[in-house]
Amino acid sequence: MKAAFLAAAELRDGGPAGLTKALERTLWHLGFHDVRVVDGAHDHGADLLAVRDREQWVFQSKWKAHGTADHAGVDDLERARTHYRADKAVLVTNTNIAASAEARRRALAGIGVDIVLWHGATLDAIGERMPDIVPSRYALRPYQARAVEAIERDLGAEGSALLVLATGLGKTVVGGEVIGNLLKARPDANVLVVAHMRDLVEQLEKALWRHVPKSVPTRLLTGDSKPRDLDGVVVATVESALAAARTGYRPDLMMIDETHHVAETGRFAELLDLCGTSGRFGVTATPWRGDKFDITARFGHPSFKMGIAEGMAAGFLSAVDYRLYADGVDWDVVKEISRHGYSIKDLNRHLFLPQRDEEIVEHLRAAWRETSEPRAIVFCQTIDHAEHMAGLLAVSDPQWVNASYLHSGLPKRHRNVLLNEFRLGRVPVITCVDVFNEGVDVPDVNLIAFLRVTHSRRIFVQQLGRGLRLSPGKKALKVLDFVTDIRRAAAALNLRRTLEAEEAEHLELPHTSRIEFQDGTVGSLMDMWIQDAADLETAADEVRLQFPLPRGIL
């Protein structure tokens, strides 16, 4: 079976970006991982970076409407190989290789620099021989197989389904499997996958390549990408999907990613109404919305559900060693607070004293030294704060000299290069704001620090989930939480209670979770005060709390 996306006509019609995208998908089929596009200004001659067998590969793609790729591509690639410290380098073109390129390759080989050349016929042969589905080291976990079965059952019976699966448990894997099963049964079926952000849409298309047969094309539909055809799998932003639906596009199956963005009215609601006859299912890790709209009104009750605590207790998520540094408590006001009804905002203003950046660095250094092959993410309050902390960390310890910041203000190419360097261990610490909230897969992370306040239960769970994915050699995720906020304490205590209840129902695991306060007295105080942690997590600032003075604390 041939690969539809490597057909000569498809490569010619796709232009330069189309060749790079086809090459990217090909690399996944060939067993590469961490495949990232770095094409753009100041790319130092590279279009793609990829990792296989712990080696960094660099690729330069030269699209041609006609003619051949000459020696300039080889020169660009040699420059890229040096800049990115790549172990292997490949020049790719959709047509043919000029004699000057081959001569330049041989000259470099004579001095020990190996450059590989792939032309149109090479790509065609690769497409013929490569596996129909991207090879995976892992089979579906038992709960993922049950989730697929439950979604397909509800789609068949009701035409809709909902999956609630904590970050790190593979909600995109389950969704991709449902789509892949449909395409195996009906190769001509049209599938629409929708998300709210362009970056997330691009990540989703790439994730789905692992489930879609090579004979089925995938199309990216955004404000910047307008495919001529909408056959196969279309992955779109909600605005672009809605525009297509208004002109008559109707998929056989629709998947809404990050379904918590679906409201009672708005763009998602209109899209669902227009595609009323299409099967649809939603996937989310965090089903809560700030406006209290219940997404089950659109998708029905969850077909399958597994939260963080259940996943951790069963050993499908990393154990967590969670420590809240709530030792900056102003004990002089505790008695006064206990005698009055204070709002959450009042409590946070009067009860806690902020941690200094220098203190935070010392605690992070201690945790770093206790962690095998540490990879850390530090969540900061603002872009300026993220940049400041990256600079502070870089001068605070020789091991952090390459600490870097990552935020939405950076070019996408820069973010992709940085993520690759992070996965390879060349960048040990990344400070960020919200870049890691949705759609970024970083399983090697084993140390997280929270330096930001968020009153969103959803964002807190998303950010914590960035470090909960399992990875070879990873024993547990260390979490250092410096955000002394009454709702954060409630969230941690609620997670601890849930974990204790879940772990009682499972076999003893090699690594168990621990959630504690650095100052045990503060932990005891909070545990006594906070009676309903789940409600407190979602309460407004103005909610007033009556706390009895706990005896034996002071």
WOHU-V765582 format. One record per residue. N is the residue number from 1. RES is the residue in three letters. PHI is phi as a letter, one per 20 degrees, with the letter a starting at -180 (999 if undefined). BURIAL is + if it has 9 or more other ideal C-beta (glycine too) atoms within 8 Angstrom, else -. Layout:
N:RES:PHI:BURIAL, N:RES:PHI:BURIAL
//
This chain:
1:MET:999:-, 2:LYS:e:+, 3:ALA:e:+, 4:ALA:g:+, 5:PHE:f:+, 6:LEU:d:+, 7:ALA:f:+, 8:ALA:g:-, 9:ALA:f:-, 10:GLU:f:+, 11:LEU:f:+, 12:ARG:f:-, 13:ASP:f:-, 14:GLY:f:+, 15:GLY:m:-, 16:PRO:g:-, 17:ALA:f:-, 18:GLY:f:+, 19:LEU:f:+, 20:THR:f:+, 21:LYS:f:+, 22:ALA:f:+, 23:LEU:f:+, 24:GLU:g:+, 25:ARG:f:+, 26:THR:f:+, 27:LEU:f:+, 28:TRP:f:+, 29:HIS:f:+, 30:LEU:e:+, 31:GLY:n:-, 32:PHE:f:+, 33:HIS:c:-, 34:ASP:l:+, 35:VAL:e:+, 36:ARG:c:+, 37:VAL:e:+, 38:VAL:c:+, 39:ASP:f:+, 40:GLY:q:-, 41:ALA:g:-, 42:HIS:m:-, 43:ASP:e:+, 44:HIS:l:-, 45:GLY:n:+, 46:ALA:d:+, 47:ASP:d:+, 48:LEU:c:+, 49:LEU:d:+, 50:ALA:b:+, 51:VAL:c:+, 52:ARG:b:+, 53:ASP:l:-, 54:ARG:m:-, 55:GLU:d:-, 56:GLN:e:+, 57:TRP:d:+, 58:VAL:c:+, 59:PHE:c:+, 60:GLN:c:+, 61:SER:d:+, 62:LYS:d:+, 63:TRP:f:+, 64:LYS:c:+, 65:ALA:f:-, 66:HIS:a:-, 67:GLY:n:-, 68:THR:c:+, 69:ALA:e:+, 70:ASP:e:-, 71:HIS:f:+, 72:ALA:g:-, 73:GLY:f:+, 74:VAL:f:+, 75:ASP:f:+, 76:ASP:f:+, 77:LEU:f:+, 78:GLU:f:+, 79:ARG:f:+, 80:ALA:f:+, 81:ARG:g:+, 82:THR:f:-, 83:HIS:f:+, 84:TYR:e:+, 85:ARG:l:-, 86:ALA:f:+, 87:ASP:e:-, 88:LYS:c:+, 89:ALA:c:+, 90:VAL:c:+, 91:LEU:e:+, 92:VAL:c:+, 93:THR:c:+, 94:ASN:e:+, 95:THR:d:+, 96:ASN:b:+, 97:ILE:d:+, 98:ALA:f:+, 99:ALA:g:-, 100:SER:f:-, 101:ALA:f:+, 102:GLU:f:+, 103:ALA:f:+, 104:ARG:f:+, 105:ARG:f:+, 106:ARG:f:-, 107:ALA:f:-, 108:LEU:f:+, 109:ALA:f:+, 110:GLY:f:-, 111:ILE:d:-, 112:GLY:n:-, 113:VAL:d:-, 114:ASP:e:-, 115:ILE:d:+, 116:VAL:d:-, 117:LEU:d:+, 118:TRP:d:+, 119:HIS:d:+, 120:GLY:g:+, 121:ALA:f:-, 122:THR:f:+, 123:LEU:f:+, 124:ASP:f:+, 125:ALA:f:-, 126:ILE:f:+, 127:GLY:f:+, 128:GLU:f:+, 129:ARG:e:-, 130:MET:f:+, 131:PRO:g:-, 132:ASP:f:-, 133:ILE:d:+, 134:VAL:g:+, 135:PRO:f:-, 136:SER:c:-, 137:ARG:f:-, 138:TYR:c:-, 139:ALA:e:-, 140:LEU:g:+, 141:ARG:f:+, 142:PRO:g:-, 143:TYR:f:+, 144:GLN:f:+, 145:ALA:f:+, 146:ARG:f:+, 147:ALA:f:+, 148:VAL:g:+, 149:GLU:f:-, 150:ALA:f:+, 151:ILE:f:+, 152:GLU:f:+, 153:ARG:f:+, 154:ASP:f:+, 155:LEU:f:+, 156:GLY:f:-, 157:ALA:e:-, 158:GLU:d:-, 159:GLY:n:-, 160:SER:b:+, 161:ALA:b:+, 162:LEU:b:+, 163:LEU:d:+, 164:VAL:d:+, 165:LEU:c:+, 166:ALA:g:+, 167:THR:g:+, 168:GLY:n:+, 169:LEU:e:+, 170:GLY:n:+, 171:LYS:f:+, 172:THR:f:+, 173:VAL:f:+, 174:VAL:f:+, 175:GLY:f:+, 176:GLY:f:+, 177:GLU:f:+, 178:VAL:f:+, 179:ILE:f:+, 180:GLY:f:+, 181:ASN:f:+, 182:LEU:f:+, 183:LEU:f:+, 184:LYS:f:-, 185:ALA:f:-, 186:ARG:c:-, 187:PRO:g:-, 188:ASP:e:-, 189:ALA:f:+, 190:ASN:d:+, 191:VAL:c:+, 192:LEU:d:+, 193:VAL:d:+, 194:VAL:c:+, 195:ALA:b:+, 196:HIS:e:-, 197:MET:c:+, 198:ARG:f:+, 199:ASP:g:-, 200:LEU:f:+, 201:VAL:f:+, 202:GLU:f:+, 203:GLN:f:+, 204:LEU:f:+, 205:GLU:g:+, 206:LYS:f:+, 207:ALA:f:+, 208:LEU:f:+, 209:TRP:g:+, 210:ARG:f:+, 211:HIS:d:+, 212:VAL:e:+, 213:PRO:g:+, 214:LYS:f:+, 215:SER:e:+, 216:VAL:d:+, 217:PRO:f:+, 218:THR:d:+, 219:ARG:c:+, 220:LEU:e:+, 221:LEU:c:+, 222:THR:b:+, 223:GLY:f:-, 224:ASP:e:-, 225:SER:c:-, 226:LYS:c:-, 227:PRO:f:+, 228:ARG:f:-, 229:ASP:c:-, 230:LEU:d:+, 231:ASP:e:-, 232:GLY:m:+, 233:VAL:d:+, 234:VAL:d:+, 235:VAL:d:+, 236:ALA:c:+, 237:THR:f:+, 238:VAL:f:+, 239:GLU:f:-, 240:SER:f:+, 241:ALA:f:+, 242:LEU:f:+, 243:ALA:f:-, 244:ALA:f:+, 245:ALA:f:+, 246:ARG:f:-, 247:THR:d:-, 248:GLY:o:-, 249:TYR:f:-, 250:ARG:c:-, 251:PRO:f:+, 252:ASP:f:+, 253:LEU:b:+, 254:MET:c:+, 255:MET:d:+, 256:ILE:d:+, 257:ASP:e:+, 258:GLU:l:+, 259:THR:f:+, 260:HIS:f:+, 261:HIS:e:-, 262:VAL:f:+, 263:ALA:d:+, 264:GLU:f:-, 265:THR:c:-, 266:GLY:o:-, 267:ARG:f:-, 268:PHE:f:+, 269:ALA:f:+, 270:GLU:f:+, 271:LEU:f:+, 272:LEU:f:+, 273:ASP:f:-, 274:LEU:f:+, 275:CYS:e:+, 276:GLY:f:-, 277:THR:e:-, 278:SER:e:+, 279:GLY:f:+, 280:ARG:b:+, 281:PHE:b:+, 282:GLY:d:+, 283:VAL:c:+, 284:THR:b:+, 285:ALA:e:+, 286:THR:c:+, 287:PRO:f:+, 288:TRP:e:-, 289:ARG:c:+, 290:GLY:f:-, 291:ASP:e:-, 292:LYS:m:-, 293:PHE:f:+, 294:ASP:e:-, 295:ILE:f:+, 296:THR:f:+, 297:ALA:f:-, 298:ARG:e:+, 299:PHE:d:+, 300:GLY:n:+, 301:HIS:f:-, 302:PRO:g:+, 303:SER:f:+, 304:PHE:b:+, 305:LYS:b:-, 306:MET:b:+, 307:GLY:e:+, 308:ILE:g:+, 309:ALA:f:+, 310:GLU:f:+, 311:GLY:f:+, 312:MET:f:+, 313:ALA:f:+, 314:ALA:e:+, 315:GLY:n:-, 316:PHE:e:+, 317:LEU:c:+, 318:SER:f:+, 319:ALA:f:+, 320:VAL:c:+, 321:ASP:d:+, 322:TYR:d:+, 323:ARG:c:+, 324:LEU:e:+, 325:TYR:e:+, 326:ALA:e:+, 327:ASP:e:-, 328:GLY:e:+, 329:VAL:e:+, 330:ASP:e:+, 331:TRP:f:-, 332:ASP:f:-, 333:VAL:d:+, 334:VAL:f:+, 335:LYS:f:-, 336:GLU:f:-, 337:ILE:f:+, 338:SER:f:+, 339:ARG:e:-, 340:HIS:c:-, 341:GLY:e:-, 342:TYR:d:+, 343:SER:f:+, 344:ILE:g:+, 345:LYS:f:-, 346:ASP:f:-, 347:LEU:g:+, 348:ASN:f:+, 349:ARG:f:-, 350:HIS:e:+, 351:LEU:e:+, 352:PHE:d:+, 353:LEU:d:-, 354:PRO:f:-, 355:GLN:f:+, 356:ARG:e:-, 357:ASP:g:+, 358:GLU:f:-, 359:GLU:f:-, 360:ILE:g:+, 361:VAL:g:+, 362:GLU:f:-, 363:HIS:f:+, 364:LEU:f:+, 365:ARG:f:+, 366:ALA:f:-, 367:ALA:f:+, 368:TRP:g:+, 369:ARG:f:-, 370:GLU:e:-, 371:THR:d:+, 372:SER:f:-, 373:GLU:l:-, 374:PRO:f:+, 375:ARG:c:+, 376:ALA:c:+, 377:ILE:d:+, 378:VAL:d:+, 379:PHE:e:+, 380:CYS:d:+, 381:GLN:f:-, 382:THR:c:-, 383:ILE:f:+, 384:ASP:f:-, 385:HIS:f:+, 386:ALA:f:+, 387:GLU:f:+, 388:HIS:f:+, 389:MET:f:+, 390:ALA:f:+, 391:GLY:f:-, 392:LEU:f:+, 393:LEU:f:+, 394:ALA:f:+, 395:VAL:d:-, 396:SER:e:-, 397:ASP:b:-, 398:PRO:g:-, 399:GLN:f:-, 400:TRP:d:+, 401:VAL:g:-, 402:ASN:e:+, 403:ALA:g:+, 404:SER:c:+, 405:TYR:d:+, 406:LEU:c:+, 407:HIS:b:+, 408:SER:f:-, 409:GLY:f:-, 410:LEU:e:+, 411:PRO:f:-, 412:LYS:g:-, 413:ARG:g:+, 414:HIS:f:-, 415:ARG:f:+, 416:ASN:f:+, 417:VAL:f:+, 418:LEU:f:+, 419:LEU:f:+, 420:ASN:f:+, 421:GLU:f:+, 422:PHE:f:+, 423:ARG:f:+, 424:LEU:e:+, 425:GLY:n:-, 426:ARG:f:-, 427:VAL:d:+, 428:PRO:e:+, 429:VAL:c:+, 430:ILE:c:+, 431:THR:e:+, 432:CYS:b:+, 433:VAL:d:+, 434:ASP:c:-, 435:VAL:g:+, 436:PHE:e:+, 437:ASN:f:-, 438:GLU:c:-, 439:GLY:n:-, 440:VAL:d:+, 441:ASP:d:-, 442:VAL:c:+, 443:PRO:f:+, 444:ASP:f:+, 445:VAL:f:+, 446:ASN:c:+, 447:LEU:b:+, 448:ILE:c:+, 449:ALA:c:+, 450:PHE:d:+, 451:LEU:d:+, 452:ARG:c:+, 453:VAL:e:-, 454:THR:c:-, 455:HIS:e:-, 456:SER:d:-, 457:ARG:g:+, 458:ARG:f:+, 459:ILE:f:+, 460:PHE:g:+, 461:VAL:f:+, 462:GLN:f:+, 463:GLN:f:+, 464:LEU:g:+, 465:GLY:f:+, 466:ARG:f:+, 467:GLY:d:+, 468:LEU:e:+, 469:ARG:f:+, 470:LEU:f:-, 471:SER:b:+, 472:PRO:g:-, 473:GLY:n:-, 474:LYS:e:+, 475:LYS:e:-, 476:ALA:a:+, 477:LEU:e:+, 478:LYS:e:+, 479:VAL:c:+, 480:LEU:d:+, 481:ASP:d:+, 482:PHE:e:+, 483:VAL:e:+, 484:THR:e:+, 485:ASP:c:+, 486:ILE:g:+, 487:ARG:f:+, 488:ARG:f:+, 489:ALA:f:+, 490:ALA:f:+, 491:ALA:f:+, 492:ALA:f:+, 493:LEU:f:+, 494:ASN:f:+, 495:LEU:f:+, 496:ARG:f:+, 497:ARG:f:+, 498:THR:f:+, 499:LEU:f:+, 500:GLU:f:-, 501:ALA:f:+, 502:GLU:f:+, 503:GLU:f:+, 504:ALA:f:-, 505:GLU:d:-, 506:HIS:c:+, 507:LEU:f:-, 508:GLU:f:-, 509:LEU:e:+, 510:PRO:f:-, 511:HIS:c:-, 512:THR:d:-, 513:SER:e:+, 514:ARG:c:-, 515:ILE:c:+, 516:GLU:b:+, 517:PHE:e:+, 518:GLN:g:+, 519:ASP:e:+, 520:GLY:f:-, 521:THR:f:-, 522:VAL:f:+, 523:GLY:f:+, 524:SER:f:+, 525:LEU:g:+, 526:MET:f:+, 527:ASP:f:-, 528:MET:f:+, 529:TRP:f:+, 530:ILE:e:+, 531:GLN:e:-, 532:ASP:c:-, 533:ALA:f:+, 534:ALA:f:-, 535:ASP:f:-, 536:LEU:f:+, 537:GLU:g:+, 538:THR:d:-, 539:ALA:f:-, 540:ALA:f:-, 541:ASP:g:-, 542:GLU:e:-, 543:VAL:g:+, 544:ARG:e:-, 545:LEU:d:+, 546:GLN:d:-, 547:PHE:d:-, 548:PRO:f:-, 549:LEU:f:-, 550:PRO:f:+, 551:ARG:f:-, 552:GLY:n:-, 553:ILE:e:+, 554:LEU:d:-
//
